[in-house]
Amino acid sequence: MRAIVVPEFGARPAPADMPKPEPGPGQVQIELEAAGVNPFDKRIIDGFLKDRMPHDFPMIPGVDGAGSITAVGAGVHDFQVGERVVGKFLIPPVGHGTFAEYIVVPVDSALAKVPDEVTAIQAAALPTAGITALDLVHAAKVTKNRTVLVVGAAGGVGSYLVQLAALAGGHVIATARPDDTDRMIRLGAAEVVNYGRMTVTDSPTHAEASELSVADSVRITVPGGIDVLFDLVSPPTGFADNLSLVQDGGVAFTTVGSADDAALTARGITGGNFQSSGGAAELRELLRHVGNGDLVVPIDATPPLEAAPDVIGAPGARGKTVLVI
Ligand SMILES: NC(=O)c1ccc[n+]([C@@H]2O[C@H](COP(=O)([O-])OP(=O)(O)OC[C@H]3O[C@@H](n4cnc5c(N)ncnc54)[C@H](OP(=O)(O)O)[C@@H]3O)[C@@H](O)[C@H]2O)c1
């Protein structure tokens, strides 16, 4: 089968011919149509999980994928050949991922059936980023009129998070580059704070030049402080700066490990370093939202599988990149 492989940690991925995997007991074989790309793929390739999980080489990277079941192993009753499915697959040994024509996964992994109205490309864009966003909204208990700041809103997680926080009734402030302001508003942001060129946009129709930091810009817009901070990108100093916006007793999460728990506790702020743990149930909830038209799948680009070496780890995400297999 066609696949993308990495011969050793840190190596550049490359196309290769690999054996087609066959399902064992309790497993299904999926012919993949589409595979979502996440920043985590590059980190796995670079050895992030080296000491935590066994790996097989040549490693096929890729965690998110969607396609149709082509074979089922003994004892599988809930899934049948021909059914369309999607999943988030980080299954030891690491190295049998979704950047390939076929994958074999246990049925009790984060696997869900795809409704007819959702395409394989849309489905493949959901798992890691969508589940993380949903987990964050649940963990922070976003409710009506809570002021929610999303830092790093333009990427995969952020593009879902803006929508899901708005859907939960939150007043969402998104950070984005100036050229992405309109998209953030369409996704449900009430306000957009620009970074990069340092322009403040208070509403979809009004923009003024500014030399302010994101935190200073938000402070002007929301002088009383925010209720919830979701920071998807900032290193510890940036997170500490953004944390100063959160009201005492509020909630602040970082997905990149930038929180100093003591600093949060001192101000009665809950949250901290966040690890997404959602699975099949959260994936089904996201698929329902997409099927209902409540959630837009933010597709940025759909390059072919062979383009994977160029898109894995690439910066400047505007939603999700999905490899078409
Ligand atoms: N802990 C967990 O469970 C978990 C789960 C999922 C993801 N993550 C992590 O969360 C992070 C975000 O994931 P993702 O999938 O959303 O990544 P992504 O798709 O690459 O998006 C990151 C976005 O942030 C923007 N950005 C970069 N620097 C920024 C800044 N200073 N201010 C505002 N925006 C900025 C980027 O745009 P520009 O490059 O144009 O600036 C890009 O749009 C990644 O590091 C990922 O590994 C953690």
PDBQT file of the ligand as one rigid body, heavy atoms in Angstrom, charges set to zero:
ROOT
HETATM    1  N1  LIG A 401      -2.458  19.230  25.291  1.00  0.00    +0.000 N 
HETATM    2  C1  LIG A 401      -3.290  18.673  24.386  1.00  0.00    +0.000 C 
HETATM    3  O1  LIG A 401      -4.078  17.775  24.723  1.00  0.00    +0.000 OA
HETATM    4  C2  LIG A 401      -3.247  19.166  22.975  1.00  0.00    +0.000 A 
HETATM    5  C3  LIG A 401      -4.193  18.703  22.060  1.00  0.00    +0.000 A 
HETATM    6  C4  LIG A 401      -4.184  19.242  20.763  1.00  0.00    +0.000 A 
HETATM    7  C5  LIG A 401      -3.220  20.191  20.431  1.00  0.00    +0.000 A 
HETATM    8  N2  LIG A 401      -2.296  20.565  21.340  1.00  0.00    +0.000 N 
HETATM    9  C6  LIG A 401      -1.280  21.582  21.026  1.00  0.00    +0.000 C 
HETATM   10  O2  LIG A 401      -1.962  22.830  20.933  1.00  0.00    +0.000 OA
HETATM   11  C7  LIG A 401      -1.307  23.650  19.978  1.00  0.00    +0.000 C 
HETATM   12  C8  LIG A 401      -2.330  24.157  18.965  1.00  0.00    +0.000 C 
HETATM   13  O3  LIG A 401      -2.795  23.048  18.189  1.00  0.00    +0.000 OA
HETATM   14  P1  LIG A 401      -3.460  23.281  16.768  1.00  0.00    +0.000 P 
HETATM   15  O4  LIG A 401      -3.772  21.955  16.210  1.00  0.00    +0.000 OA
HETATM   16  O5  LIG A 401      -4.529  24.287  16.870  1.00  0.00    +0.000 OA
HETATM   17  O6  LIG A 401      -2.216  23.919  15.988  1.00  0.00    +0.000 OA
HETATM   18  P2  LIG A 401      -2.223  24.689  14.579  1.00  0.00    +0.000 P 
HETATM   19  O7  LIG A 401      -3.343  24.169  13.750  1.00  0.00    +0.000 OA
HETATM   20  O8  LIG A 401      -0.836  24.654  14.060  1.00  0.00    +0.000 OA
HETATM   21  O9  LIG A 401      -2.611  26.186  14.966  1.00  0.00    +0.000 OA
HETATM   22  C9  LIG A 401      -1.804  27.053  15.696  1.00  0.00    +0.000 C 
HETATM   23  C10 LIG A 401      -2.293  28.458  15.333  1.00  0.00    +0.000 C 
HETATM   24  O10 LIG A 401      -1.764  29.413  16.228  1.00  0.00    +0.000 OA
HETATM   25  C11 LIG A 401      -1.356  30.551  15.498  1.00  0.00    +0.000 C 
HETATM   26  N3  LIG A 401      -0.346  31.255  16.277  1.00  0.00    +0.000 N 
HETATM   27  C12 LIG A 401       0.976  31.014  16.356  1.00  0.00    +0.000 A 
HETATM   28  N4  LIG A 401       1.557  31.902  17.201  1.00  0.00    +0.000 NA
HETATM   29  C13 LIG A 401       0.561  32.693  17.680  1.00  0.00    +0.000 A 
HETATM   30  C14 LIG A 401       0.515  33.785  18.588  1.00  0.00    +0.000 A 
HETATM   31  N5  LIG A 401       1.614  34.232  19.198  1.00  0.00    +0.000 N 
HETATM   32  N6  LIG A 401      -0.678  34.360  18.863  1.00  0.00    +0.000 NA
HETATM   33  C15 LIG A 401      -1.811  33.906  18.279  1.00  0.00    +0.000 A 
HETATM   34  N7  LIG A 401      -1.838  32.878  17.392  1.00  0.00    +0.000 NA
HETATM   35  C16 LIG A 401      -0.654  32.272  17.105  1.00  0.00    +0.000 A 
HETATM   36  C17 LIG A 401      -0.850  29.969  14.186  1.00  0.00    +0.000 C 
HETATM   37  O11 LIG A 401      -0.881  30.913  13.119  1.00  0.00    +0.000 OA
HETATM   38  P3  LIG A 401       0.464  31.644  12.596  1.00  0.00    +0.000 P 
HETATM   39  O12 LIG A 401       1.512  30.579  12.440  1.00  0.00    +0.000 OA
HETATM   40  O13 LIG A 401       0.062  32.302  11.336  1.00  0.00    +0.000 OA
HETATM   41  O14 LIG A 401       0.826  32.626  13.678  1.00  0.00    +0.000 OA
HETATM   42  C18 LIG A 401      -1.890  28.878  13.930  1.00  0.00    +0.000 C 
HETATM   43  O15 LIG A 401      -3.016  29.412  13.260  1.00  0.00    +0.000 OA
HETATM   44  C19 LIG A 401      -0.197  22.803  19.352  1.00  0.00    +0.000 C 
HETATM   45  O16 LIG A 401       1.033  23.104  19.991  1.00  0.00    +0.000 OA
HETATM   46  C20 LIG A 401      -0.622  21.386  19.667  1.00  0.00    +0.000 C 
HETATM   47  O17 LIG A 401       0.476  20.493  19.734  1.00  0.00    +0.000 OA
HETATM   48  C21 LIG A 401      -2.276  20.082  22.603  1.00  0.00    +0.000 A 
ENDROOT
TORSDOF 0
